[in-house]
Structures are given as structure tokens and as C-alpha cells.
Amino acid sequence: MGESNISKELENRMLILETQVSQLKEMVLSLAAGKQPVQRREVDDEEQVYDALRGLTAQRHATLQMLLDDATQAEMAERFQITEEAVKGRMMELRRALSKELDAKISSTKVAVAKYRQVLDGMSDDRYEKIAGISRDWHESWTENDREINPRLYK
């Protein structure tokens, strides 16, 4: 494993730990206030993340692929020929889908992407294509012709 991959993996784990610490803080504050803490599912529950992935549109998967490759909002806007505000909307939908499945508020796109990455790293290319509707290497192999081949990604 290259140094860059190790660095990304450590960053992903740190983001997940930050989310867990935030949830623990909420629980402690609830207990200190004399309230019953909200019960949440395990943050790293792969089945719920997988369910979130299954619920994403092909557009959201394309956006996720670009986020996994550290694309900027401007790069995504240019690729999809949409505004940066529309890109932000897609990113919000990625967080919302994950938040719903995990029954936890995911307010950071980096945290959401790290969680999606954990599940995607263990998924076969065929399985991914079945749930996403696009190939796993869509972002890496993209050309201008894709707008004609996959018009549903550019609506």
C-alpha cells in the first residue's frame, strides 16, 4: 500500500472517529441534563451504508466517484455542466441519504465520503455497477462523449 493510500485511510478513520466523538458528546450532554440519550445505530454499520448506496441515483454515484477522487466543486460543475450550487445540492443528497440510513446526522461531506469509501473498497466492480447504474471507473475513463452515452447523468 502506497504512502498516499495509507494517508487517505488514516484521514478517513480520523473523520469517522470525529463523528463518533461528536455523538458521544451529545450523549454525555443529554445525560448531564437529565435526559435519556437518543439511541443510535453503530456509525460504521456497513449494511446501512450499503443501503444508502443502493438508494442513490446514477447522478449521485457519478458525483460520489468524483468526490472519492478529491474533485473540487468547480470541477464537478464543469463536468456535469451545472452550477456549483447544484453540485452542493448533490453533495447534500449524498449526506442526507447516509444520515437517513445510519439514523445519525452526517453534516460533513468528508465524513460521508469516508463512510461510503469503507463499503465501496470491499465491493466488486460488478456489484457496484448493478447498484450504481454506471461502471466503477466511470470518473477515471470519462470523455466528452459520455454526455451522449449517459445523458441521464447530465440532467
C-alpha positions, -999 to +999 in steps of 0.1 A: +000+000+000+014+034-010+021+062+013-007+082-003-032+054+003-021+050+039-026+087+044-061+087+029-070+057+051-058+074+082-077+106+072-109+085+067-106+068+100-100+102+118-132+116+102-152+086+114-137+089+149-146+126+149-182+117+142-182+091+169-167+116+194-194+141+184-221+116+191-206+106+224-205+143+234-242+146+226-250+116+247-229+129+277-246+163+274-281+146+274-272+126+304-258+157+322-291+175+315-310+146+330-324+134+297-324+100+282-298+099+254-310+092+219-302+056+209-284+054+176-272+026+154-235+019+151-219+046+130-199+022+109-227-002+101-218-014+066-253-027+058-268+007+063-241+024+042-247-002+015-284+006+017-277+043+013-255+034-018-283+014-033-307+043-029-285+068-048-293+078-083-267+073-111-261+111-109-253+108-072-230+079-079-211+099-105-208+128-080-196+104-053-170+090-077-156+124-083-156+132-046-138+099-039-111+112-063-110+146-045-126+166-073-135+202-065-169+216-067-158+237-097-145+205-115-178+187-108-198+217-120-178+218-152-181+180-158-219+179-152-224+214-168-243+226-138-238+253-112-217+249-081-249+254-061-263+223-079-232+204-070-237+214-034-272+200-037-259+167-049-234+166-021-262+174+004-282+145-010-253+121-005-251+132+032-289+131+036-291+095+022-264+083+045-278+102+075-312+086+070-298+051+068-275+055+098-301+074+118-274+099+125-268+135+113-239+135+088-231+171+082-197+167+067-192+156+031-158+143+040-172+121+067-199+108+043-174+101+016-151+083+041-181+060+051-190+053+015-154+045+007-152+019+035-180+000+019-170+006-017-135-006-011-148-041-003-173-042-032-167-059-065-169-039-098-199-060-110-218-055-077-211-017-078-223-014-114-255-032-106-264-008-078-250+024-094-261+020-130-226+032-141-192+015-141-169+018-111-143+035-133-168+060-148-149+090-135-115+077-145-125+068-180-147+098-187-146+115-221-168+143-236-187+115-254-202+104-221-227+133-223-242+114-253-237+079-239-251+087-204-274+117-208-292+109-175-261+120-156-263+155-170-299+165-164 
